[in-house]
């Protein structure tokens, strides 16, 4: 049960990471636009980088979840095999 909560917490933060990446990218871009007077281009660029960082985080979380599911399946198959083979005698 503890493992389930750990996985939920790890994967549950992905949405937050996506939103924060976009917000931070947009904030930094806007700050640079104001200081450099570039008319909004850096805000757009910052948001784009934020989206890219968020998508990267989603991709990495999906890979991690897939690896965890494959490991769980492997362990389950081993346990079934042990049960099926059982002690001989």
Secondary structure, 3 states (H helix, E strand, C coil): CHHHHHHHHHHHCHHHHHHHHHHHHHHHHHHHHHHHCCCCHHHHHHHHHHHHHHHHHHHHHHHHHHHHHHHHHHHHHHHHHHHHHCCCC
